[in-house]
Structure formats: C-alpha cells, structure tokens
C-alpha cells in the first residue's frame, strides 16, 4: 500500500499532479532514517498494541479502503483468465517435459508432508486446499489482511513455524530463500521502526498447501502459498516443472542497518543491471523505452497512477488484467543490451532452483523478439524509477514507492515493490496443470 489514511492519499496525488517531479532520495541508511515516523504520532499510537485482527478491523473503517476492498473483491470473484496484452489469451506458450524425473520436487514435497504431519485436525482443515481452489487468488500485499487464507505463522508454535521455513528452503533456490526470508525480516524491521511489532513482524504471513504433496512422485500438481506485507509467492510443482508466480516482493525500507553496518539492499543486483541497461540506451532507443520522464509525470493518463499500487500493474487481484506492451521491443536492442534484459529476467526468476529457472528462461528466450522493456523516470539513477520487462511468458516489474509507515510523501528509492507474473494463463501454473490433465497422467 502507498498510503492508508485518506488525507495521505489526497496529499500524494495533489503533489504528484502539481509538481510532476519526485524527491531525489538515495538508497542509504541516512536517507530512510530521515523519514522515520514520530512514535508519538496519534496515527501510530492509536493502533499500537493491536492484534492483527484488531488492526484489520481498524483499517476497514477508512472510506478509501472500504471502496478499494469492494473493488478487489469483485476482481477476486472473476473467473481466472490470466494477464494478457490485448484481452486474448495466447495458447501453446507453456509445455511440460516429455518425461518427469522420478525425484522431481521430492525435497519440497517431503518438507510439506513433514509440516502437515505436525498439525492438529483443525489446523489441517485451515491450511489445506484443493489444487483448483479459488483461495490461490485471495493473496494481498497490505500490512492488514484482506482475506484469511491458511494459517497465520505468527500464532503457530516455533516448531511449526520452523517447518514452514523448511518448506520454503526446500522449494526455493538458496538465493531465493535468502531474498524471501530477507523480505520477511525487513517487515519485522519496519515493525520495530514504527513501534508496531504486533502488526508487522517477520512472521505476519499466511501459509497454505494446495493439492496433495504425497502424490508428487507421480507428477501430480500440488503447491503452497505464502503471503502478507511485502511478501507473496505461489509455488506449484506439476509434471516435472516448478512454477513460482505470482510473486510480490518488496521492502520499506529495502535494507537494514544495525551495529554490524548497512546490509546490502534487497534488490541491488536487479536495480544495478536495470540502470546499466537504461544508461546504455542511444538517443533513439531512449525515446522509445522511456515512456514517462518521471514516476509522477503529469502526462500519465488518468488512472495510471494508482493510490495503492502506484505504477505497478501486476500486483494483487490483477490476475485478468489487460496490460498492453509499451516501451522498446528487444528486437531494437543490441546484443549486449539484450543480454542485460535477460539478466533482469533471470534475477526476477531467482526464486527457482537452477534447473527449473533454466527451463523457464528457455521459454523467455523463445519469445525474446516479442519482449518489451519500458522505463519511467531518469535513467541515471538520480531519481526514483519504474521499469517493466514484458513478454508473452513473463512480466517483471520494479517500482519505487512513497512512504506508508515512513514519512516520505513522494516515491523514494528505499521503498521498493517488485512483481513477477506468467501471462497468458500460467500464473499459479494453471496452463501447465491444464497440459498435465490433457496428458491424462
């Protein structure tokens, strides 16, 4: 969320529309600490000590949020189609291996089975869903819950919480687990900065299991879901393939500073590669790729700057959105630039274990000439920016946001949102599950 009280929303848009420019805020410990909230602020004091349930009920009272929740609920209840560029789903973009390796997914499935074996009957009823259950699409990013799906990690015993981490660790690459657990830790860091550890902490997340992990050795589809503030991911194993999408990862701030020094920002590699690509653009390429000169450009059409999502278009409840291609096609980039574009895609897929990431990158490679790169803002890193890599099989976004709990009213480089989608119907591995069923396995 970019803001919660109505006055913050109105102030953000008034500033955006009248100035058309943003603060130049670097991603350093000094910069975000400049915007630490006053812990005596009534907006914080009045919710301090609330449980996550009480906090959600408090948030629901804001008129802006009531309207937004109604809108989100309507989107959630739509039949799943998938993100498209023009409203028509392209078929045949996703394929399963000819033969699934016998041990495909065994470590994630075994970890999931161990976790399920620890639960009470009531907990099992809450955490387990059918592979086709609509709850896949009930995830959200805000620090308050929209839908209650699965088990809330923070209320589980330590051994059960550790078992969920074992599932994450077994399912993700080492770098991917570090990134996800790092984002969870950053949420806890924000809770401490705001004095609201009961609202935002490293385990204020919902976890669910879909399908039957015991059937994994036969290639049958199963998966899990983790979501909450700045962390939402969906893992599916089916017929020898792993899909991790949709993904929403972010941080406010996107780094931690402590006695040991300043830790590396969560998305520093992706940001560095993207700036290298943006900085390499020729004059003609720049004119094509840079869609808006600022992340608050007054030239943006009405509705393009969203009060909750700001610029990113592939977040929660956007499973069926039509997102036209914009920017510059990869066919107009040189070899080095296309390599940088692929490295951004690879970093966005870093949650996948290596062999699964290579399978997914092969799909990206097959459609590279249909892949587009778009940028909003200055390309030299002097200002906050937004960019998108968009192909028929992948959408990866990166966006700098205004403060929610920190006090910067305009976008800053220390508040980051990223999204990952598989358009044309393969979010939640739905296209691959359909292929698996067609094979009659």
C-alpha positions in Angstrom: 0.0 0.0 0.0 1.2 3.5 -0.7 -0.9 5.2 2.0 -3.8 4.3 4.2 -5.4 7.5 5.6 -7.5 9.4 3.0 -5.6 12.6 3.7 -2.3 10.9 2.8 -3.8 9.6 -0.5 -5.1 13.0 -1.4 -1.9 14.7 -0.5 0.2 12.2 -2.5 -1.9 12.8 -5.7 -2.0 16.6 -5.2 1.7 16.7 -5.0 2.1 14.3 -7.9 -0.2 16.2 -10.2 1.0 19.7 -9.4 4.8 19.1 -9.3 5.3 16.2 -11.8 8.6 15.5 -10.1 9.9 13.5 -7.2 12.4 13.7 -4.4 15.9 12.6 -5.2 16.4 10.1 -2.4 19.3 7.7 -2.5 19.1 4.1 -1.0 21.2 4.6 2.1 20.7 4.2 5.8 20.8 8.0 6.3 18.1 8.7 3.7 15.4 6.4 5.1 16.2 7.3 8.7 15.5 10.9 7.7 11.9 9.8 7.3 11.4 7.8 10.5 8.0 8.3 11.9 7.3 10.1 15.2 6.4 7.2 17.5 4.1 9.6 19.5 2.1 10.4 16.3 -1.6 9.6 17.1 -1.9 7.6 13.9 0.7 5.2 15.3 -0.2 5.5 19.0 -3.9 4.7 18.5 -3.1 1.3 16.8 -0.1 0.4 18.9 -0.6 -3.0 20.7 -3.5 -4.0 18.4 -3.6 -7.6 17.3 -3.5 -8.2 13.5 -7.3 -8.9 13.7 -8.0 -5.6 15.6 -5.7 -3.7 13.2 -7.5 -5.0 10.2 -10.9 -4.0 11.6 -9.5 -0.5 12.2 -8.2 -0.2 8.7 -11.6 -1.3 7.2 -13.2 1.8 8.6 -11.3 4.2 6.2 -13.7 5.2 3.3 -11.0 4.9 0.7 -10.1 1.3 1.8 -13.8 0.3 2.0 -14.2 1.3 -1.6 -10.9 -0.4 -2.6 -11.8 -3.6 -0.8 -15.1 -3.8 -2.7 -13.3 -3.3 -5.9 -10.7 -6.0 -5.1 -13.5 -8.4 -4.1 -15.1 -8.0 -7.5 -11.8 -8.8 -9.2 -11.2 -11.8 -6.9 -14.5 -13.3 -7.8 -14.0 -13.1 -11.6 -13.2 -16.4 -13.3 -9.5 -16.8 -13.9 -8.3 -15.9 -17.4 -4.8 -14.7 -16.9 -3.0 -11.4 -17.8 -3.0 -10.6 -21.5 -1.6 -7.8 -23.7 -4.8 -7.4 -25.7 -7.6 -9.3 -24.0 -7.0 -12.6 -25.8 -5.1 -15.5 -24.2 -2.4 -16.9 -26.4 -2.3 -20.7 -26.4 0.6 -23.1 -26.6 3.2 -21.0 -24.8 3.9 -23.4 -21.9 4.9 -27.0 -22.1 5.7 -29.8 -19.7 8.8 -32.0 -20.1 8.3 -35.2 -22.1 9.1 -37.3 -19.0 9.1 -36.0 -15.5 12.2 -37.0 -13.5 11.3 -39.6 -10.8 12.6 -37.4 -8.0 11.2 -34.1 -9.3 10.1 -32.0 -6.4 10.8 -34.6 -3.8 12.5 -32.3 -1.3 9.7 -29.7 -1.3 7.1 -32.4 -1.1 8.8 -34.2 1.7 9.2 -30.9 3.7 5.5 -30.2 3.1 4.5 -33.7 4.3 6.6 -33.2 7.4 4.9 -29.9 8.1 1.4 -31.3 7.6 2.1 -34.2 9.9 2.7 -31.8 12.8 -0.7 -30.1 12.6 -3.9 -30.6 14.6 -7.1 -31.6 12.7 -8.3 -28.0 13.0 -5.0 -26.7 11.6 -5.1 -29.2 8.7 -8.6 -28.0 7.8 -7.4 -24.4 7.7 -4.2 -24.9 5.8 -5.2 -27.4 3.1 -7.0 -26.6 -0.1 -7.8 -28.3 -3.4 -5.3 -27.6 -6.2 -8.1 -25.7 -8.1 -9.3 -23.8 -5.0 -10.1 -20.1 -5.6 -8.1 -19.2 -2.5 -4.9 -19.2 -4.7 -6.1 -15.7 -5.8 -7.0 -14.3 -2.4 -3.5 -13.1 -1.7 -2.7 -9.4 -1.0 0.2 -7.2 -0.1 -1.0 -4.7 2.6 0.0 -4.9 6.2 -3.6 -5.5 7.1 -5.3 -8.7 5.9 -7.9 -8.7 3.1 -8.8 -12.4 3.2 -7.8 -15.0 5.8 -6.4 -18.0 4.0 -4.5 -20.8 5.6 -2.6 -20.5 8.9 -1.1 -17.3 10.3 2.6 -18.0 11.0 2.9 -15.7 14.0 0.4 -17.6 16.0 1.9 -21.0 15.4 4.3 -22.8 17.7 8.0 -22.3 16.9 8.4 -25.9 15.6 5.6 -25.4 13.1 6.9 -22.1 12.0 10.4 -23.6 11.5 8.7 -26.4 9.5 7.2 -23.8 7.1 10.7 -22.3 6.7 11.9 -25.8 5.9 9.2 -26.0 3.1 10.4 -22.6 1.7 14.1 -23.6 1.9 13.4 -26.9 0.1 11.3 -25.3 -2.6 13.4 -22.2 -3.4 17.0 -21.7 -4.6 19.5 -20.7 -1.9 19.5 -17.1 -3.1 15.7 -17.2 -3.5 15.2 -18.3 0.1 17.6 -15.6 1.3 15.6 -13.0 -0.6 12.3 -14.1 0.7 13.4 -14.5 4.3 15.2 -11.2 3.9 12.0 -9.5 2.9 10.2 -11.1 5.9 13.0 -9.8 8.2 12.6 -6.3 6.6 8.9 -6.4 7.5 10.0 -7.1 11.1 12.5 -4.2 10.9 9.7 -1.9 9.7 7.5 -3.0 12.6 10.2 -2.0 15.0 10.8 1.3 13.3 7.1 2.1 13.6 6.7 0.7 17.0 4.1 -1.8 15.7 5.6 -5.3 16.1 2.2 -6.9 16.5 1.2 -5.5 13.1 4.3 -6.1 11.2 6.8 -8.8 12.1 8.9 -11.5 10.4 6.0 -14.0 10.7 2.9 -11.9 10.0 2.2 -14.1 7.0 -0.4 -16.6 5.9 0.6 -20.1 4.6 -1.4 -22.7 2.8 -0.9 -26.0 1.0 -2.7 -26.9 -2.2 -3.2 -30.4 -3.6 -1.5 -33.4 -2.2 2.3 -33.3 -1.8 2.2 -37.1 -1.3 1.3 -37.5 -5.0 4.3 -35.5 -6.1 6.3 -38.6 -7.1 3.6 -39.2 -9.8 4.0 -35.7 -11.1 0.5 -34.7 -9.8 0.1 -30.9 -9.2 0.5 -29.6 -5.7 1.8 -26.4 -4.2 1.9 -23.8 -1.4 1.2 -20.2 -0.9 2.8 -17.6 1.4 1.5 -14.0 1.6 1.4 -10.9 3.7 3.1 -7.5 3.8 5.7 -7.2 1.0 5.9 -10.9 0.5 3.6 -13.0 -1.6 4.6 -16.1 -3.6 2.9 -19.2 -5.1 4.8 -22.4 -5.7 3.5 -25.2 -7.8 5.1 -28.5 -8.8 3.5 -30.3 -11.8 4.8 -32.9 -14.2 8.4 -32.1 -13.7 8.1 -28.3 -13.7 8.1 -25.8 -10.9 6.3 -22.5 -11.3 6.7 -19.7 -8.8 4.2 -17.0 -9.8 2.6 -14.6 -9.0 5.4 -13.1 -6.9 5.3 -9.9 -5.0 8.4 -8.9 -3.0 9.3 -5.5 -1.5 10.6 -3.6 1.4 10.1 -0.3 3.3 13.0 0.2 3.7 14.6 -2.3 1.4 17.7 -2.6 3.6 18.6 -3.0 7.3 21.3 -1.0 9.1 22.4 -2.2 12.5 25.5 -2.4 14.7 27.2 -4.6 12.0 26.8 -1.9 9.4 24.5 -1.4 6.4 23.3 -4.6 4.8 23.0 -4.9 1.0 19.6 -3.7 -0.3 17.2 -6.5 -1.2 17.1 -5.8 -4.9 20.5 -4.2 -5.5 21.5 -6.6 -8.3 18.3 -6.1 -10.3 18.5 -2.3 -9.8 22.1 -2.2 -10.9 21.5 -4.2 -14.1 18.4 -2.2 -15.0 20.3 1.1 -14.6 23.1 -0.3 -16.7 20.6 -1.2 -19.5 18.8 2.2 -19.2 22.1 4.1 -19.2 23.2 2.2 -22.4 20.3 3.4 -24.5 21.0 5.5 -27.5 19.0 8.7 -28.2 16.6 6.9 -30.4 16.3 3.9 -28.0 15.8 6.3 -25.1 12.9 8.0 -26.9 11.3 4.6 -27.3 12.0 3.0 -24.0 11.3 5.9 -21.6 7.5 6.1 -21.5 7.3 8.9 -18.9 10.1 11.2 -17.8 9.2 11.0 -14.1 7.4 8.4 -11.9 5.0 11.2 -11.2 4.8 12.6 -14.7 1.6 14.7 -15.2 1.5 13.3 -18.7 0.3 9.9 -17.3 -3.3 9.2 -18.2 -6.0 9.3 -15.6 -5.9 6.1 -13.6 -2.3 5.2 -14.5 -1.1 6.3 -11.0 -3.0 4.1 -8.6 -3.4 5.1 -4.9 -2.5 1.6 -3.7 -0.3 0.2 -6.4 1.3 3.4 -7.7 2.8 2.3 -11.0 3.0 -1.4 -10.8 0.2 -3.1 -12.8 0.6 -6.8 -12.0 0.0 -6.9 -8.3 -2.7 -8.5 -6.1 -6.1 -9.1 -7.7 -4.8 -8.3 -11.2 -4.9 -11.9 -12.5 -7.0 -10.9 -15.5 -5.6 -7.5 -16.3 -5.0 -6.4 -19.9 -1.5 -4.9 -19.9 -0.5 -3.6 -23.4 3.1 -3.7 -24.4 4.9 -0.4 -24.1 8.5 0.9 -24.4 11.0 -0.6 -26.8 11.0 -4.1 -28.2 14.1 -6.3 -27.6 14.4 -6.6 -31.4 15.6 -2.9 -31.3 18.3 -3.6 -28.7 21.8 -4.6 -29.5 23.3 -7.9 -28.3 24.8 -6.5 -25.1 21.5 -4.8 -24.2 19.5 -7.9 -24.8 21.9 -9.8 -22.5 21.2 -7.2 -19.8 17.5 -7.6 -20.4 17.8 -11.4 -20.0 19.8 -10.9 -16.8 16.9 -8.8 -15.3 14.5 -11.6 -16.2 16.9 -14.2 -14.7 17.1 -12.2 -11.4 13.3 -12.0 -11.3 13.2 -15.8 -11.6 15.9 -16.3 -8.9 13.5 -18.0 -6.5 13.5 -21.1 -8.7 16.2 -23.7 -8.3 18.7 -23.6 -11.1 17.4 -26.3 -13.4 13.9 -25.0 -13.1 15.0 -21.5 -13.7 16.7 -22.6 -16.9 13.5 -24.2 -18.1 11.6 -21.0 -17.5 14.3 -18.9 -19.1 14.1 -21.1 -22.2 10.5 -20.0 -22.5 11.7 -16.4 -22.2 14.3 -17.0 -24.9 11.8 -18.5 -27.3 9.9 -15.2 -27.2 12.7 -12.7 -26.8 11.8 -10.9 -30.0 8.3 -10.3 -28.6 9.7 -8.9 -25.3 9.5 -5.2 -24.4 11.3 -3.0 -22.0 9.8 0.1 -20.6 11.1 2.8 -18.2 9.6 5.7 -16.2 11.9 8.4 -14.8 15.5 9.4 -15.2 17.9 6.7 -16.4 21.0 7.8 -14.5 19.8 6.6 -11.0 19.4 10.2 -9.8 15.7 9.8 -9.2 13.2 7.0 -8.2 12.1 5.0 -11.3 9.9 2.2 -12.5 10.6 -0.4 -15.2 9.0 -3.4 -16.7 10.1 -6.4 -18.7 7.1 -7.8 -20.6 7.0 -10.8 -22.8 4.2 -13.3 -23.7 5.5 -15.6 -20.9 6.9 -13.1 -18.3 6.1 -9.8 -16.7 8.7 -8.5 -14.2 8.2 -5.0 -12.6 10.2 -2.8 -10.3 8.8 0.3 -8.7 9.9 2.9 -6.1 7.1 4.0 -3.8 6.1 6.7 -1.4 6.1 6.1 2.3 3.4 4.2 4.1 4.9 3.9 7.6 8.0 6.1 6.8 7.1 9.7 6.2 8.3 10.4 2.7 5.2 11.5 0.8 6.8 11.1 -2.6 8.5 8.0 -4.1 11.9 7.2 -2.8 14.5 4.6 -3.7 14.4 2.9 -0.3 10.8 1.7 -0.7 10.7 -1.0 -3.4 7.9 -3.1 -4.9 8.6 -5.9 -7.4 6.2 -8.2 -9.2 6.5 -11.3 -11.3 3.8 -12.9 -13.5 3.5 -15.5 -16.2 0.9 -14.0 -18.5 -1.4 -15.8 -20.9 -2.7 -18.1 -18.2 0.2 -19.7 -16.3 0.1 -17.8 -13.0 -0.5 -20.4 -10.3 0.8 -22.9 -13.0 -2.7 -23.1 -14.4 -1.7 -23.5 -18.0 0.7 -26.3 -17.1 -1.8 -28.0 -14.9 -4.2 -28.0 -17.9 -1.4 -29.5 -20.1 -0.9 -32.2 -17.4 -4.6 -33.1 -17.4 -4.6 -33.3 -21.1 -1.9 -35.9 -21.0 -4.2 -38.0 -18.8 -1.5 -38.7 -16.2 
